[in-house]
């Protein structure tokens, strides 16, 4: 959502807003009050609602509707549970509401309001108004003005981020913990699609109601069974940010503060080494995986379907290359796939084309999506920087056209254009009227690769120009998730090279936009109950699904982001990026059809994307947080590289040891300090924890091992078996591992 200036007196207003205004003027009944730092919180009963009113003396405030009642009700205070500031019971004909309020004050003030309803009889809840109202002078919601920076998109995280300018209350992040509301959604047949947002000054959560044609018996909350109907976390900053970069940094910081209050889903160990071996075998042997043209081997984008293209080819080759290095033995398939790369090169245009010259007439051979020009170059750059002379030559031969395209579009790329003359085919996406707004990020990364290879300042200047052109996009920078992640990485690398703090700050704009599009809840709706969704990201700014390719490519980009960020990175940014990577290693397993129940997979795939074969270790493209069947788009052969990426980042070979180290936090250093001792440095931050596992190497026996912190505290394993010893360890700092 674009930041918008809001008028002081917005017409029209709802009766619920006018009722709140009257309640605040007439007083209502005070139930309890407490402070959070400089904030004063008062809980008050009105004629049809209970509100928590948060004020900063002389600077305005917020009213949060904790409960909306359909008739007369009574209230009483209950004994607080540990960590609570207040607990209130409301009794009415509807049933019993329990409102629990928690407060926290460390770096930022936080308030959590959880509402549990026990219905008096089987019932469907009617429409209820939104629950959040900025307050101006005299507690008047019509006297407050401010900016809404971002609100929930689709089934992503349920948040709204805004500031109150008049009075100067400051910045607010409202986060609805949708995970806690799963029972409500499952019972009523609803989903939280865009439920957090609103129009100023009526903001916040709008509880979804069953559709009119739903049988009441199938959408009713059962009598006597408690169900959470709201779990809102609010985070406050006193000063509104002066520009978009600071706004983005504060968003990341405040989201991290909200994240720390969540009860996080468990992560599972996944054998990505076995998955990678299976993927490599299927790539080499399955007839649906590859096809021959001009005597060379090429990868099908989908199982037995679609024409080979350069992005697919390079994505698989780069991942295979990393897998071969990790194994210490390159796979012959990597070499074979590389042989056909030059057939994509157009010597007249001096660029890589999307398709081979013999592509069918059902394709526009001259059409290219803007990001498709640069992503293959990124992977070529990875190979070139690792010493591959052929990749270096092809990369350098393609740079002039890459720069020419960027300059032609003034670093603001359309969706699709003609590669021969830059004629625009599709200017913008229908959903938001924008082009590919984050292509500048991946272009900047490619230019930084070129700068590293050639030391030519032209490429550094190009990278800066591309990032500079994105300034002002605010939360609209995201077009495709992995491109946004590479934009964050490019900004961080630019900062390291130039020492210009603007690029460090701009990295938070990319990161904030990425997180804005993240599914920060664990959906149990429909078929989503069969897989994990927490901290996934929807692949496009308007896409309804999470995609494997964007998932693992973002993982690679964030590895680079964290490496360049170092200790200067905002702590909450470090935490959230690491947590994203941690959950990827567990969640991404469910993209593979053999990990899903058959009924969760669509019977038919999008034309012309082939079919789904559960026996092949290639991922499905699409999983849905709203519980639709997976694999409607198809099965990605081009996503085969995911297993290689995850295996090489999570598993670490220890020479001469009968085990491998597995860590679901990125490892920043391993030093062998003795024949049977090593130190390990993780890239996390307090108070997060990582799962460290000693995984037995085949035909060996696990030894007795000791894991200690840098302070000398021995850590006990929480689980062990013949094949693995599992530890829960601090995510930051050094660990010492010794074995007998």
N, C-alpha and C positions, 0 to 999 in steps of 0.2 A: 504494500500500500504506500503510495506517495505521501509524504508529509503534506498536510493541508492546513492552512490557517483557518481557524474556526471563528465565526461571528459570535459576538457576545450574546445576542438574542436570536437563537436559531428557530425559525418557524418551519413546520409546526411542532408542537410539543404534545406528548401523550398525557393521558390522565394520570398515569403512574408517576410521571415527573411532577405534575402539579400537586399530587397527593403527598409526595415526599417534601416538596417545598412547604406545604401547609404543616406537615408534621414537624419539620425543623423550626418553623416559626412558632407553633403552639406548644412545643415541648415534648409531648408524649411521655412515656414512663421510662425513667432510667433503671436499667437492670444491673449494670456493673460498669466500672471504669478502671483503667490502668494506663501506664505509660510505656512507651518503647523509645528509649533515648529521648529525643526532643519532641516526639510525637505523643499526643494525648488521644487515647482511644476510649470512646464511650459507647456502650451497647444500650440501645433504646428500643422500646416497643411502640409501634404505631398501631393504627386501627386494623391494618391487614398485613403488617410485616414487622420483622425485627431487623434493625439496622445496626451495623458497627460503623461508627462515625470516627474518622481519623482526622485529627487537626494538627496543624503546626501553628502555634499562636501568632496571629496577625498575618498569616501567609496562606489562608484558605485550607482546604482539606478535601476529603473524599467521604462519600457515604456508600457503604457496601451492604446490599440487601442479603442478609444471611438466611432468611426464611420468608416465604410468601404464603399467607394463610387464606383459606377460602371462607372463613367465618370466625366467630368468637374463639378466643384462645386464652389460656393461662400460662404463666411463666414462673419458673423457680430456679434458683441457682443450685448446682450440685457440687459435690466435692470434686476438685480438680484431679485429673490424672497427672502422673509425673510429666513435667515439661509444659503443662497448660497454664495459661493466665486466667482463664475462666471457662466454665462449663454450664450450659443453660439447657433446661428441659422445657419444651413447649408442648402443651396438650391441647388438642382440638378434635373436632369431628373427623378430621383427616387421619389422625393418629398421633404419634409422638415424634417430635423432632428433637434431636440432641445436637446442640451447637457447641463445638469445641474450638477455643481460640488459643493459639500458641503465639508467642512473641520471641523474637531473637534480636539481639543487638551485638554485633561484633564490628566489622567494618561498615556494614549497612544495616539499616533498620528493616526488619521483616515481620510480616503478620500472616498467619495461616488460619483460615476459617474453614473448618470441616463440618458438614451438615449431614446427619444420618436421619433417615425417616423410617419409622416402623408403621406401615399402614394399618388402620383400624379394620379395614376390610379389603378384599380384592378391589383394586382401583387403577384407573388410568389418570395420571395427573393432567390437568388442563394447562393451557398456555400460562406461562409465568413471565413477567417482564425481566429485562436485563437487570443485572445486579450491581452496577458500578456507576457512580455519579460524581463527577468533579464538583466541588463547591467553591463558590466565589465569596465575595464580601457578605457578611451577615448570614453565612451558611446557605446562600442562595445558589442553587444549581444553574440558574439562568444568568448568573453574573460571572461565571467562570469562562475563560477563553484559553485556548491552547492548541497544540498540534498532536495529531495522531501520526506516529511514525510507521508503525507496523501492526498488523492484525493477522489472526489466523488465516491461513490459506488451505482450503480443502480439509483434509484429515490430518494435516500436520499438527505440530504442537499448539495447544489451546492457549494462545497468548495475545495480549495487546500491550503495546509499548507507546506511551504518550507522555506529554509534559503539560503542566498547567502554568501558563505564563502570567495570567492575571486572575487572582493574586499569584505571587511568585512561589508557589508550593514546590515546584521542582519536577523531577523526572519520576515516572512510575512504571514499573513492569507488573502487570497482572498475569499470573500463570494459573490456568485451571488444570489440575492434575487429572487428566482424562483416564489414566490407568485405574484410579480409584472408582471411576464411574462405570466400569465394564458391566457390572451386574445390572445397572439400570438400563444400559443400551441393549444388553442381551434379553432382558425381560420384556422390554417394550418394542423390540424390533427396530430401534432407531440407531443412527450413527451420528457422531459429532462432526458433521460436515460444516465447516465455517461457523461454528457456534459461538466463538469468541470474537467480538468486534463491536459493531454498532455505529450509530451516528451521534455525534456530540450533541448534548451531554449525556446521552443514555448509552453506556458502554458495558463491556464485560460479557458475561456468559448468558446465552439464551438456550435454556434447556430444550432439546428437541422433543417434539410430541409425536406419537404415532399418527400415521396418515389416516384420513377419514374412512378409507375403505378397509382398514384393518379390523378384523374381528376383535371386539373388546376383550374376549377371553384370552386371545393370543398376545395382547399388548398390556396386560394388567400386571401391576406389582402385587405379589401375593400378600395376603393378610398376615400380620405377625412376623414377617421376615424383614429384618433391618436391611436397608440399602443406602449407600452413600449417594446423595444427589448433588453434592457440590464439595469440592476440595480446592479452595482458592488460596494461592500464595501471592502476596503483594510485597514488592521490594521497592524501597524509596531512596531517592537521591535528592539532596537539598537544592543543588544548583543545576539549572537547565544547561545543557552543553552549548558551546558557542558555534560549533560547526558539525558537519556530518561525521567527520572522523572521530571526534570526541563522543558524539551521540552513539556511534557504533561501538566504540570501546566501552562506554557505559552499559549499552545493551548486553554485550558479552559478559561484562562484570556482574550485572544484575541477574542475568539468566543463570550464571554460575552460582550466585547466591541462592536462587530458587532451587536449583538442582541439588544443592547440598541438603535441602530439607526433604527430598523425596526418598521413599522407600524403593530402592533400586531393584530391578529384576535380577535374578541370578544369571550368570553366564556358564556355559558348558564347554568342556574340553572337546575339540574337534581334531580328528586325525587328518590334517591337511596334507601330510606327506603321502599317506595312502591315496587321498583324493587326487593329488598331483600326479602320482604314478599312474592312476587309472585314466586321468585326463590325457596324459602323454601317450598312453597306449591307444586310446580311442582316436586321438588325432592322427596317429600313424597308421592305424589299421581299419577304422570304420569307413566304409565307402561313402557314408553320408557326410563325412567331415571335410573331404577335400575333392578337388577336381583338377584335371590337367588341361592346360591351354598352352600352345606353342612349345610343347614338350616339357613344360615346367609344372610344378605342383602348387596349387593355390587353395586357400581355405574358403569353404562355404561360410557365408555369414550365419545361416541357420541350417538346421539339419536337412541336408540334401536339397537346399533351396537357396535362391538368390545368387546373383552374380558376384564373383570375387571383387573386392575393392581394396584400395590401398590402406584404409584405416584398419580394416580387419586383419589384413596381412601383417602390418607392422605391430599391431597390438599383441598378436600371438607370438610373433618372432621375438619381440623385446622380453616378454614374459618367459619364453623358452630359454632365452639367453641367460636370464638371471637364474633360472632353475638349473641349467647346465653348470654354471659357475658354482652354485651352492653344492651340487653333487660332486664337483671336481671332475666331471666327465660330460662334455657337451653332447647333446643329443644329435644324431645325424639329421633328424627332421629339421632342426634349425638351419643347417647348411642348405638343405634341399629347398626350403621355403625362400631363403635369401636369393637363390639363383634366379627367380622370376621377377625380382623387384624392378629391374630396369625396364621391363615391358610397360610399367605404369608411367615411365618418364616420357614427356613430350619434348623432344629436343628443339622444336620450333618455339614453343612457349617457354621452355626452360622451367618446367614445373612438373610435379607429379599429378597425374590425373586421377580422378576417383576410380574409374573403371579401366579395364583392359581395352585395347583397340577394337576387339571383336564383340563388345557388349551388344546384347540384343536390341532390336529397334523399339522394344517396349520401354527402354530407358533413354533419357536425354543424356547423351554422352558428354555434353558440354556443361551440364548443370552441376553445381557443387554447393553444398552447404558451407557457410563460411568457416565453421570450425573444422570441417573435413580437410581443408587445405593445410591446417597447422598441426593437427594431432599426429598425423604420420611423421611429420618433421620432428616433433618432440621425441618420438620413439627412435627415429634415426639418430637424433642427437645423443640419446642415451648410449646407443651402440658406438657412435663415433667417439664420444668421450671415454669409452672403455677400450679404445684402441682398434676398433674395426675400420680399416682403411677404406673398404668399399662403401660402408655406410657414411663415412666422412665425405667421400667424394660426391655421393648422391645428395647428401645434406647440403653441402656447399653449392652445388650446381643449382639447387632449388631456391636459394635464399633471395636472389634478386627479384624473382617473381613474387615471393612472399612479402617482401618490402613494398613492391609496386602495388600489390593489392591493398595493403594496409593504408598506404598513402592515398590511393584512389578514393577509398571510402572515408578518408579523414579519420581513421581509427574508430569508426562507428559502422559496424558491419550489418548488412541486411541478413535475412534468413538464408536466401539462396540467390546465386547469380550465375551468369554465363562466364565460363573460365576463359573464353577466347577474347571477349571485349568488355567484361565487367558489367554488361547489361543486367539490371536487377530483374530477377524472375519473381521472387517473393520478398517484399520489403520488410514486412513485420508479421508477427504472430497475431491471429485474430483475438486471442484471449486478452492481450494487454496492449496491442498496438505498438509493440516495440520489436526491434531487431534482435540479433544475437549480442546482447549487451555485455556478456562476459568473455567474448572472443579475444578482446584486448588482453585479458589476463594470460591466456595460453600463448598468444602471440608474443607477449613480453617474455614468457619463459623460454620460448624458442630463440628469441633474440639474445637472451642471456647465455643460452648454450652456444650460440654463434660467437658471442663475445669471448667466452671462455676458450673456444677452439682457435680463434683468430687474433684475439686482442685488438680487434678493430673497433674503435669507439663509435662508429656509425651504428653498430648493433645495440650498444648500450643506450645511445640516444633514442633509438627506435623503441626500446623497451620503456624508457621514461615517457615518451610521447603517448604510447598506448595506455599506460596507467593514468597519466595526466588527463587523457580524454574521458576517462570514466568518472572523474571527480564530479560530483553533483547528482549521481544516480541514486544515492542513498540506498534504501532497501530494495531498489529495483535493479540492482546490478546483476542478480542471478537470472540466467537463462537456462543453463544446464549445469547440474550440480558439480560435476567433475571439473568443468571449465572454471567455475567460481573458486574451487579449491586450488586449482593451479594459479589463479589470479592472486590468491592470498600468498602462495609460495613465491610467486614472482615479486610481489611487493616486499616480502621479507628479504629475498636475495638482493633486490635493488637497494634496500636500506643498508645491508651489510657492505655493499660495494661503494655506495655514495656517501654513507653516513648522514643522509638527509632524513630527519625524523618524519617527514611527511609520508614516506613510504611505509615505515613501521605503522603509522597511524592508519594509512589507507588499507593495510592488510586487515585491519579489524572491520572495515567496511565490507570486504569480501567475506570474511568469516561470519559476520553478523547476518549477511544475506543468506549464506549457506545454512546457518543454524535456524534462521527464520523458516526455511523450507524443510526442517527436520521433523520427523515423527517422534516427538519426545513423549511417547507413551507406549505401553505394551498392550496392543489391541487384542481382545478376546472375542471380537465380533465375527460371526460367521466362520468362514474357513480360516480366518486369521488365528483362530485358537490353535491351529495345527502348526503354526510357525511363530517366529519372533519378529517384532517390529520395532522394538525400543531403539531409539537413536538412529534409525534409518533416515534416509533423505529421499524425497520424491525427486525423480530424475530431471524433470523440467519444472519451470515456474508454475505451470498450470496442469501438470500431469497428475493423474489419480493414482499412479503406482510407483513403487520402489523398483529400481532396476539394478541388476548385478554389475553391469559394466561401469555405471557411474559410481557404484558402491566401491569397487576395488580400485578404480582409477583415482578416486578421491583419497583413498587410503594411501596410495603411493605419493600423491601430492602433499598430504599432511605429514608424511614422514620427512619430506624435504623441508616443509614449513617449520617443524619442530627443531630440526637440525640447525637451521639458520637462525631461528628465534633465540635459542640458548636461554640463559638466565634473565635476559631483558624482556622476555615475553610476558604479557599480562598473565598473572597466575591463573585466573579463571579461564583465559583462552587456552593455556597449556592444559588445564584440567579437562575442559570440554573436548578438545581435539583428541587427547589421549583416550578419553572415555568413548568417543566415537570409534576410535580404532579398536579398543578393547571389545566393544559390543559387536563390531563387524565380524570378528573372528568367531563368535558364537552364532550370530544371526544369519550370516551369509550361507551357512550350511543348508538352509531350507530353500535356497534357490534350486537345488538339485532335485530332480523329480523323484529319485529313489528315497529321498528323505521325507516325502509328503505322502499322505494317504491318497489313493487314486481318486477319490471323490473331490479332492481339493484342486485337481488339475483339470483345466478346460479340455473338452473333447475336441474342439476345433480351434485352429490357430488363424491368425490374421493372414489374409492373402497378400503376397505369395510366400509366406514364411515357413513353409514346410509343415512338419509335424513334431510331436514330442515323443521321444524314445527314452523311457525311464532306464533302459539298460546302458545308455551312454552317459558318461560323466561330464556332461556339459550342462550349464545352468539354464534355468528358465529366465527369460528377460524380466518378467513382471510378477511382483507380489503386491497385494492390495491391503492397506490398513483397514478398509471398510469391509473386508472379508469376502470379496469376490473370489471366484476361482482363479488360481494362478495360471500362468502360461498362456494367456489369451493372445499375446503378441507372438510368442514363439520360444524356441529353445536356442540359445545363443552358442553357436560354435565359437564365435569371436569372444565369448566370455570365458573360454577355456583357460585363459591366462590367470584367472582369479585364483585358482588353486595353487599355481606356481608362486604368485605374489604372496599369498598368505603363508604358505609353507616356508618360504625363504626369509620372511620377516619374523615369524613367531618361533621357529625352531632354530637352534644354534648348535652346530657340531662342536664337540669338545674332543680334540685329538687324543687318542689313547684311552679315553674314558668309555665305560660300558653304557653310557647314557647320553642323550641329548638334553639340552636345556630348552624348555618351552616357557615363554613369557607372553601374557596377553597385553602387557605394556611394552612399548618400543624400547629396545635396549640401545643405550648410547655408548657402552664400552664393555668389553670383556678382556681381562688381563690374566694370563696364566701366571700365578705367583708361586707355584710349586708343582712337583710331579703330580700331586693329587689335591691341588688347591687352585682356586681362581677367585677373582673379584668381578662383580657384575654391577654396572651402573644403569639404573632405570631412569626413564625420562619423565616421570610423573611429578605430582605435587601433593602436598598435604591437603586433606586427610585421606586421600584415596588409597586404595589397596590394589595390588596386582596378584594374579595367580601365577606362581612359579612352580613348574613341574619338572621333575627329573624323569625322563621317558626312556625306558629300556631300549637299547639297540638290539636288533634281532640277533639271536644266538648268544646273547650275553645275559648275565645276572646282575640285577641292581645291587650296588654296594651299600654299606652303611654310610650315611652321609649326614653332615651337620651344616645347617644354614644359619648364619649369624648376621646381625646388623653391624653397621660400622661402629656402633657403641659396644659391641661384644655380646648383645643379647641373643641367646639361642632361640630359634623359632621352631616350634613343633609342627610337624605335618598335620593337616586336618584329615587326610585320607591317604591310604597306601594300598598297593596291590602288587602282584608279581610284575606288572608292566609299568607302574608309575608311582611316584611319590609326589603328593600335592601339598604346596605351602601357600598360605596367604601372607603376603609380605608388603611392607610399606612401598608405595609406588614411587617414592623419591629417594635419592641417596644410593649408597653403596651397600652391597651384600657380599659376604664372604662364604664360599662354598668349599667344604673339604670332604673327602671321602676316603674310605679304607680300601 
